[in-house]
């Protein structure tokens, strides 16, 4: 087990720890080969995040989870090559601090120092936005990698946009095989692109943000306005009601598909990716994909050969896997993401 890494995916409600073995693909990384990395998940465990306990209480719980994972496979912490940690927020790529995010107690902490001290770990540690981790995992191991292999596109040539449609809306951008972070880690905060002017206030202080329409809560709110004011029905139930012919659910899901189309066409015009991979709970609904690529072709500036829009293949394991891959990449001396 020479290439074993911890991938940690911290969410608002749950935190996942995975112990993952990662290997280089066959052939040299710069050879232009369409080969991609191989991996094996050795252990996967979860705990509630319990944000009310503060960062010290959280790190104490995380340490126990890591120790239990190591005990399960019978290896010491000293044999772990690195840890990657996905956080729901923008992480400054140089300072490794969370600049902004949904778990306030992480903001402005020296993450490497705090985690390293609390966990007793002095090896490679990398912290990254969770949607970036999702995009990386799908580009290296998941739906994006499968698409690239079938279309003879190399890992170093793949342009992919990963979008999470869940409690919020997040994005990760892979251009020519590299994760794009921006100067403060704020690249990919696509949930706060304005989708509709002067409509629905957002917690970020603006109004009309895409997250207010394309997230799970946004979908639920839209249905409640049409059908049951003051009563929330889950996104999954709304799609089920639409399939059964409920007129309010049908109009809600069709409006959602229209908003999603506009959102994706704007992003496709900006980024021109090979593929867009969708994650999060709403991505599991087959209805949102029906006719989407044809409509996208009509909506994009470059009307021919629109991006393929794919359901993710890694599920909720993607965040931890992408985080582990970042630690692997840094440890192996690969070209650092931008």
URCORBEL-V531276 format. One record per residue. N is the residue number from 0. RES is the residue in three letters. PHI is phi in degrees with one decimal (NA if undefined). D_FIRST is the distance of its C-alpha to the first C-alpha in Angstrom with 2 decimals. Layout:
((N	RES	PHI	D_FIRST) (N	RES	PHI	D_FIRST))
This chain:
((0	UNK	NA	0.00) (1	UNK	-81.7	3.80) (2	UNK	-128.3	5.64) (3	UNK	-103.0	5.87) (4	UNK	-132.7	9.63) (5	UNK	-92.7	12.58) (6	UNK	-112.0	15.42) (7	UNK	-121.6	18.71) (8	UNK	-116.2	21.86) (9	UNK	-97.5	25.00) (10	UNK	-114.7	28.11) (11	UNK	-65.8	31.64) (12	UNK	-114.4	31.37) (13	UNK	-136.7	27.72) (14	UNK	-125.8	24.40) (15	UNK	-113.5	21.14) (16	UNK	-119.9	17.67) (17	UNK	-125.2	14.68) (18	UNK	-101.8	10.97) (19	UNK	-131.3	9.72) (20	UNK	-96.7	7.07) (21	UNK	-124.8	9.38) (22	UNK	-126.9	10.17) (23	UNK	-63.9	13.52) (24	UNK	-70.0	16.28) (25	UNK	-65.8	17.86) (26	UNK	90.3	20.42) (27	UNK	-76.2	21.03) (28	UNK	-60.2	21.05) (29	UNK	-98.8	24.75) (30	UNK	-79.9	25.87) (31	UNK	81.8	27.36) (32	UNK	-65.8	25.39) (33	UNK	-84.3	25.28) (34	UNK	-70.1	21.59) (35	UNK	-128.1	19.39) (36	UNK	-67.1	15.75) (37	UNK	-107.7	13.60) (38	UNK	-149.7	11.73) (39	UNK	-144.0	10.86) (40	UNK	-84.2	12.05) (41	UNK	-88.4	10.43) (42	UNK	-145.8	13.30) (43	UNK	-143.0	16.54) (44	UNK	-136.1	19.33) (45	UNK	-135.2	22.64) (46	UNK	-142.0	25.44) (47	UNK	-65.2	28.86) (48	UNK	-71.2	29.04) (49	UNK	50.6	32.32) (50	UNK	-63.9	33.63) (51	UNK	-72.6	36.61) (52	UNK	-87.5	34.59) (53	UNK	76.1	34.07) (54	UNK	-70.9	30.96) (55	UNK	-70.6	30.64) (56	UNK	-63.9	30.86) (57	UNK	-62.0	28.37) (58	UNK	-65.9	25.80) (59	UNK	-64.1	26.39) (60	UNK	-65.4	25.67) (61	UNK	-64.7	22.54) (62	UNK	-59.9	21.24) (63	UNK	-62.3	21.91) (64	UNK	-66.6	20.09) (65	UNK	-65.6	16.90) (66	UNK	-62.7	17.22) (67	UNK	-64.8	17.87) (68	UNK	-66.0	14.78) (69	UNK	-65.8	12.55) (70	UNK	-62.1	14.82) (71	UNK	-60.1	14.49) (72	UNK	-102.1	10.86) (73	UNK	71.6	11.42) (74	UNK	-126.3	9.20) (75	UNK	-83.1	11.33) (76	UNK	-59.7	12.30) (77	UNK	-64.1	11.99) (78	UNK	-88.3	8.19) (79	UNK	-79.7	8.81) (80	UNK	-76.1	9.66) (81	UNK	-177.6	12.64) (82	UNK	-130.2	14.89) (83	UNK	-115.4	17.28) (84	UNK	-128.9	20.41) (85	UNK	-95.5	23.02) (86	UNK	-127.6	26.53) (87	UNK	-76.7	29.78) (88	UNK	178.5	31.64) (89	UNK	-85.2	32.04) (90	UNK	-110.9	29.72) (91	UNK	-63.8	31.11) (92	UNK	-65.0	28.64) (93	UNK	-93.3	29.60) (94	UNK	-76.3	30.56) (95	UNK	54.9	27.76) (96	UNK	-121.2	30.45) (97	UNK	-78.5	31.49) (98	UNK	-77.7	34.89) (99	UNK	-154.8	35.94) (100	UNK	178.4	34.49) (101	UNK	-92.1	35.06) (102	UNK	-117.2	33.56) (103	UNK	-57.5	36.05) (104	UNK	-70.7	34.40) (105	UNK	-86.4	31.68) (106	UNK	-62.4	34.37) (107	UNK	68.1	34.61) (108	UNK	-72.6	32.01) (109	UNK	-79.0	29.84) (110	UNK	-61.5	26.74) (111	UNK	-60.3	24.22) (112	UNK	-67.2	26.28) (113	UNK	-66.5	26.93) (114	UNK	-68.2	23.44) (115	UNK	-59.6	21.89) (116	UNK	-67.2	24.58) (117	UNK	-67.5	24.55) (118	UNK	-93.1	20.80) (119	UNK	67.4	20.40) (120	UNK	-122.3	17.88) (121	UNK	-116.0	18.59) (122	UNK	-82.7	15.82) (123	UNK	-61.9	16.42) (124	UNK	-131.3	18.42) (125	UNK	-130.3	20.23) (126	UNK	-117.9	23.00) (127	UNK	-152.6	24.62) (128	UNK	-58.3	27.21) (129	UNK	-66.2	26.00) (130	UNK	-69.1	27.92) (131	UNK	-63.6	26.35) (132	UNK	-63.5	22.89) (133	UNK	-58.4	24.33) (134	UNK	-63.5	25.74) (135	UNK	-61.2	22.62) (136	UNK	-62.3	20.59) (137	UNK	-69.7	23.46) (138	UNK	-79.5	23.86) (139	UNK	-95.1	20.30) (140	UNK	-129.2	19.30) (141	UNK	-110.8	22.49) (142	UNK	-61.5	26.22) (143	UNK	-66.7	26.69) (144	UNK	-64.3	24.08) (145	UNK	-62.9	25.72) (146	UNK	-61.6	29.11) (147	UNK	-62.1	28.21) (148	UNK	-60.7	26.94) (149	UNK	-71.2	30.14) (150	UNK	-107.8	32.31) (151	UNK	58.2	30.71) (152	UNK	-106.9	29.88) (153	UNK	-75.9	27.00) (154	UNK	-57.0	24.43) (155	UNK	-77.1	26.27) (156	UNK	-108.8	29.59) (157	UNK	-73.9	29.06) (158	UNK	-113.5	31.35) (159	UNK	-137.3	30.48) (160	UNK	-115.8	31.91) (161	UNK	-102.0	30.09) (162	UNK	-128.0	32.52) (163	UNK	-102.6	31.97) (164	UNK	-113.9	35.06) (165	UNK	-134.7	34.62) (166	UNK	-60.1	36.11) (167	UNK	-129.0	36.47) (168	UNK	-125.9	36.11) (169	UNK	-126.5	33.41) (170	UNK	-146.3	32.37) (171	UNK	-131.9	29.70) (172	UNK	-117.8	30.73) (173	UNK	-112.5	28.72) (174	UNK	-116.6	31.01) (175	UNK	50.2	30.12) (176	UNK	83.2	26.43) (177	UNK	-111.2	26.60) (178	UNK	-72.8	26.78) (179	UNK	-98.7	30.26) (180	UNK	-106.0	30.56) (181	UNK	86.7	34.03) (182	UNK	-71.7	35.31) (183	UNK	-121.3	34.66) (184	UNK	81.9	32.00) (185	UNK	-93.3	34.83) (186	UNK	-64.9	34.38) (187	UNK	94.0	33.98) (188	UNK	-79.6	36.08) (189	UNK	-75.6	37.91) (190	UNK	-64.3	38.88) (191	UNK	-111.8	41.51) (192	UNK	-79.8	43.15) (193	UNK	-69.2	46.68) (194	UNK	-101.5	47.19) (195	UNK	-137.2	50.68) (196	UNK	-72.0	53.16) (197	UNK	50.9	54.58) (198	UNK	-146.2	52.91) (199	UNK	57.5	50.67) (200	UNK	-67.4	49.82) (201	UNK	-114.8	46.17) (202	UNK	-62.3	44.66) (203	UNK	-75.0	43.94) (204	UNK	105.9	47.70) (205	UNK	-98.8	48.44) (206	UNK	-132.6	49.70) (207	UNK	78.8	48.90) (208	UNK	-63.5	45.15) (209	UNK	-55.8	43.17) (210	UNK	-59.7	41.14) (211	UNK	-72.2	44.42) (212	UNK	-114.9	44.91) (213	UNK	-105.5	41.57) (214	UNK	-79.8	39.53) (215	UNK	-58.0	39.66) (216	UNK	-59.1	42.16) (217	UNK	-64.4	44.18) (218	UNK	-62.7	44.52) (219	UNK	-62.3	45.52) (220	UNK	-64.1	48.06) (221	UNK	-61.4	49.59) (222	UNK	-69.2	50.10) (223	UNK	-64.6	51.63) (224	UNK	-65.6	54.11) (225	UNK	-81.4	55.25) (226	UNK	-114.2	55.26) (227	UNK	-138.2	54.78) (228	UNK	-54.1	55.42) (229	UNK	84.8	53.62) (230	UNK	-117.6	51.45) (231	UNK	-95.7	47.84) (232	UNK	-116.6	46.42) (233	UNK	-65.6	42.70) (234	UNK	-57.4	41.65) (235	UNK	-59.1	40.49) (236	UNK	-65.9	43.90) (237	UNK	-62.9	45.71) (238	UNK	-67.3	44.20) (239	UNK	-63.9	45.03) (240	UNK	-64.5	48.56) (241	UNK	-63.7	48.86) (242	UNK	-65.9	47.98) (243	UNK	-87.4	50.69) (244	UNK	99.2	53.22) (245	UNK	-58.0	53.60) (246	UNK	-63.8	55.50) (247	UNK	-69.0	54.09) (248	UNK	-69.1	50.50) (249	UNK	-61.0	51.27) (250	UNK	-66.2	52.78) (251	UNK	-67.0	49.92) (252	UNK	-70.5	47.16) (253	UNK	-68.7	49.22) (254	UNK	-63.4	49.75) (255	UNK	-61.5	46.02) (256	UNK	-63.0	45.38) (257	UNK	-65.1	48.02) (258	UNK	-65.0	46.48) (259	UNK	-63.0	43.00) (260	UNK	-60.3	44.54) (261	UNK	-61.3	46.26) (262	UNK	-61.3	43.13) (263	UNK	-67.4	40.98) (264	UNK	-67.5	43.79) (265	UNK	-62.6	44.15) (266	UNK	-68.7	40.44) (267	UNK	-65.5	40.49) (268	UNK	-64.6	43.51) (269	UNK	-78.2	41.78) (270	UNK	-111.8	38.35) (271	UNK	50.7	38.91) (272	UNK	-80.2	35.41) (273	UNK	-66.4	34.40) (274	UNK	-147.6	33.19) (275	UNK	-116.6	33.44) (276	UNK	-108.4	30.87) (277	UNK	-99.9	32.16) (278	UNK	-129.4	30.24) (279	UNK	88.2	31.48) (280	UNK	-58.1	33.69) (281	UNK	-68.7	36.53) (282	UNK	-63.8	34.35) (283	UNK	-79.4	34.15) (284	UNK	-85.4	37.91) (285	UNK	-59.7	38.71) (286	UNK	-59.3	42.19) (287	UNK	-71.2	41.20) (288	UNK	-90.6	40.02) (289	UNK	-65.3	43.24) (290	UNK	70.5	45.06) (291	UNK	-66.7	43.07) (292	UNK	-66.5	42.20) (293	UNK	-65.2	45.83) (294	UNK	-66.8	47.12) (295	UNK	-65.5	44.66) (296	UNK	-60.1	46.04) (297	UNK	-72.0	49.52) (298	UNK	-93.1	48.57) (299	UNK	-82.2	46.63) (300	UNK	-62.2	48.44) (301	UNK	-89.1	46.71) (302	UNK	-75.8	47.82) (303	UNK	-89.4	46.25) (304	UNK	52.3	42.59) (305	UNK	-69.3	41.58) (306	UNK	-60.4	37.96) (307	UNK	-73.6	36.29) (308	UNK	-111.5	35.81) (309	UNK	-122.4	32.90) (310	UNK	-75.7	31.61) (311	UNK	-61.1	27.97) (312	UNK	-111.8	25.51) (313	UNK	-100.7	22.70) (314	UNK	62.5	25.04) (315	UNK	-80.3	24.40) (316	UNK	-83.5	20.61) (317	UNK	-64.9	21.23) (318	UNK	-59.8	21.73) (319	UNK	-66.9	18.39) (320	UNK	-66.2	16.61) (321	UNK	-63.8	18.89) (322	UNK	-65.0	18.33) (323	UNK	-62.4	14.54) (324	UNK	-62.0	15.35) (325	UNK	-61.7	17.78) (326	UNK	-65.8	15.40) (327	UNK	-59.2	13.11) (328	UNK	-60.7	16.44) (329	UNK	-67.0	17.72) (330	UNK	-68.8	14.79) (331	UNK	-84.9	14.94) (332	UNK	74.3	18.70) (333	UNK	-70.0	19.83) (334	UNK	-59.2	23.41) (335	UNK	-68.2	23.80) (336	UNK	-59.3	25.39) (337	UNK	-74.6	29.11))
